[in-house]
Amino acid sequence: MPFNMPGSFATPRSSGAADCPGAIRTMGDASGNYGKQIRLYKPSGAALTVSQVLRVSYVGTSPGVLPAIAAVASGTATFDRLVVAVNATVSGTFDWFWIEGFCPILVEGTTDVAAGDFLKSVAATSTTALIKDSSTTRSANSFAVAMAAQTANSEVAVLCYLIGDQGTCI
C-alpha cells in the first residue's frame, strides 16, 4: 500500500447547510484498501451516479458554500482536482466524495484498460468516467491507476487508485 492511514473516523451525515463542509475521513474495506473522502456540496443538476467522476469547483451557485462539485469539462481550468461520488447525491446537499486512495471509479473501456494503466479525463469522450491515458508512464493528464482490467465498451465501476493530485482535464 502506497500510504498508511491507520484508523478511520466519520462525521455525522446530514444534508443541512451547517454540515461540516470540507471534513475529511479515511475509509477502508475488508481487503485493506484505504482511501480519503471529503465532504463537499452539490449545488445543482441531476442526481449523481455512484463512482461518477467530478471536479472540485470554487465557483458555484451557492455563495458561501465552497468548495463544491461540478461536471468534468475540458478547458475549464489548467489543473483540476477530481473527486469520485460515493453516493447518488441529489442537488442542494452535502455528501462524501473520494479524493485520494483506493475507490471504485467509472472507467470507459472502449479503449481496453489493463490493471496498472494510468487513467485520464477526456470530456469529449465522457464527463462521468475516466479513460486510458498510458500503460507505462504517468502524464499531466493522469488522475488514477486502474487496479483491474476494464474492456467493456461502456462505463463500469472498477477498483482504482485515485492519485489525489491536480491534473489537466482534456
Phi, psi and omega per residue, in radians:
M1 nan 2.334 -3.033
P2 -1.276 -0.255 3.092
F3 -2.608 2.771 -3.123
N4 -1.971 2.081 3.115
M5 -2.215 1.390 -3.095
P6 -1.199 2.560 3.087
G7 1.184 2.980 3.039
S8 -2.702 2.776 3.107
F9 -2.466 2.855 3.134
A10 -2.490 2.621 3.019
T11 -1.750 2.737 -3.115
P12 -1.038 2.529 3.093
R13 -1.427 2.408 3.129
S14 -2.819 2.771 3.051
S15 -1.946 0.117 -3.114
G16 -1.288 2.723 -3.118
A17 -1.169 -0.300 3.133
A18 -1.552 0.124 -3.110
D19 -1.195 2.358 -3.127
C20 -0.719 1.263 3.121
P21 -1.107 2.417 3.133
G22 1.445 -0.019 3.091
A23 -1.070 2.539 -3.136
I24 -2.172 2.441 3.074
R25 -2.396 2.760 3.079
T26 -1.835 2.312 -3.123
M27 -2.226 2.536 3.118
G28 -2.369 2.860 3.078
D29 -2.062 3.124 -3.077
A30 -1.127 -0.349 3.141
S31 -1.516 -0.035 -3.138
G32 1.508 0.289 3.089
N33 -1.526 2.129 -3.117
Y34 -2.009 2.619 3.073
G35 -2.695 2.934 3.119
K36 -1.878 2.464 3.063
Q37 -2.102 2.613 3.114
I38 -2.216 2.562 -3.132
R39 -1.583 2.018 -3.120
L40 -2.254 2.922 -3.086
Y41 -1.813 2.406 3.044
K42 -1.854 1.822 -3.002
P43 -1.297 -0.616 -3.033
S44 -2.790 3.059 3.058
G45 1.667 3.115 -3.125
A46 -1.204 2.842 3.087
A47 -1.035 2.548 -3.126
L48 -1.364 2.806 2.984
T49 -1.660 2.378 3.077
V50 -0.995 2.357 -3.134
S51 1.357 0.132 3.093
Q52 -1.200 2.479 3.110
V53 -1.560 2.333 3.104
L54 -2.388 3.015 3.069
R55 -2.064 2.695 3.069
V56 -1.384 2.300 -3.094
S57 -2.127 2.430 3.109
Y58 -1.895 0.182 3.045
V59 -2.250 2.085 -3.071
G60 -2.491 -3.096 -3.124
T61 -1.545 -0.063 -3.105
S62 -2.109 1.527 3.140
P63 -0.955 2.464 3.133
G64 1.510 -0.119 3.123
V65 -2.028 1.404 -3.085
L66 -2.289 2.585 -0.106
P67 -1.327 2.927 3.106
A68 -2.314 -3.050 3.119
I69 -1.936 2.723 3.088
A70 -2.585 2.831 3.116
A71 -1.158 2.628 3.060
V72 -1.199 2.369 3.104
A73 -2.594 2.519 3.114
S74 -1.324 2.570 3.058
G75 1.296 0.134 -3.111
T76 -1.386 -0.518 3.115
A77 -2.798 2.643 3.087
T78 -1.122 -0.758 3.111
F79 -2.215 2.243 3.093
D80 -2.050 2.723 2.962
R81 -1.953 2.128 -3.140
L82 -1.615 2.597 3.024
V83 -2.260 2.881 -3.093
V84 -2.217 2.304 -3.101
A85 -1.160 2.278 3.058
V86 -1.508 -0.606 -3.071
N87 -2.268 3.013 3.049
A88 -1.473 1.218 -3.035
T89 -1.156 2.403 3.094
V90 -1.752 2.898 -3.103
S91 -1.078 2.582 3.047
G92 1.330 0.369 -3.117
T93 -2.310 2.748 2.985
F94 -1.583 2.619 3.037
D95 -2.797 3.043 -3.139
W96 -1.552 2.484 3.097
F97 -2.374 2.380 3.045
W98 -1.128 2.377 3.114
I99 -2.140 -0.346 3.138
E100 -2.892 2.582 3.040
G101 1.780 -2.885 -3.099
F102 -1.353 2.261 3.113
C103 -2.859 2.782 3.049
P104 -1.356 2.263 -3.135
I105 -2.250 2.444 3.037
L106 -1.164 2.200 -3.140
V107 -2.177 2.241 3.089
E108 -1.522 2.133 -3.021
G109 -1.838 0.311 3.112
T110 -0.982 -0.764 2.898
T111 -1.614 1.985 -3.007
D112 -0.887 2.365 3.110
V113 -1.938 2.260 3.086
A114 -1.833 2.776 3.037
A115 -1.021 2.308 -3.138
G116 1.696 -0.158 3.109
D117 -1.269 2.508 3.009
F118 -1.386 2.584 -3.080
L119 -2.135 2.538 -3.129
K120 -2.277 2.960 3.097
S121 -1.874 2.143 3.077
V122 -2.218 1.802 -3.036
A123 -1.049 -0.538 3.128
A124 -1.175 -0.417 3.120
T125 -1.614 -0.804 -3.137
S126 -2.785 2.374 3.054
T127 -1.716 0.092 -3.123
T128 -2.178 -0.204 -3.053
A129 -2.337 2.862 3.051
L130 -1.711 2.742 3.089
I131 -2.222 2.975 -3.126
K132 -1.091 2.305 3.052
D133 -1.775 -1.063 -3.105
S134 -2.735 2.631 3.109
S135 -1.639 -0.145 -3.039
T136 -2.210 -0.547 -2.984
T137 -2.324 2.368 3.052
R138 -1.314 2.399 3.113
S139 -2.022 3.129 3.071
A140 -1.157 -0.227 3.139
N141 -1.666 -0.130 -3.037
S142 -1.350 2.230 3.103
F143 -1.991 -0.383 -3.046
A144 -2.702 2.945 3.048
V145 -2.177 2.243 3.112
A146 -1.254 2.342 3.088
M147 -1.694 -0.168 3.112
A148 -2.529 2.811 3.133
A149 -1.314 2.683 3.047
Q150 -2.538 1.897 -3.075
T151 -2.063 0.020 3.119
A152 -1.252 2.543 3.107
N153 -1.443 0.923 -3.137
S154 -2.775 3.085 3.117
E155 -1.583 2.103 -3.081
V156 -2.248 2.419 3.081
A157 -1.258 2.158 -3.098
V158 -2.247 2.460 3.052
L159 -1.135 2.196 -3.127
C160 -2.357 2.930 2.957
Y161 -1.876 1.924 3.111
L162 -1.367 2.028 -2.998
I163 -1.101 -0.662 3.069
G164 1.527 0.049 3.082
D165 -1.687 2.941 3.015
Q166 -1.322 2.672 3.088
G167 -2.652 -3.081 -3.114
T168 -1.861 2.120 3.006
C169 -1.420 2.244 -3.111
I170 -2.067 nan nan
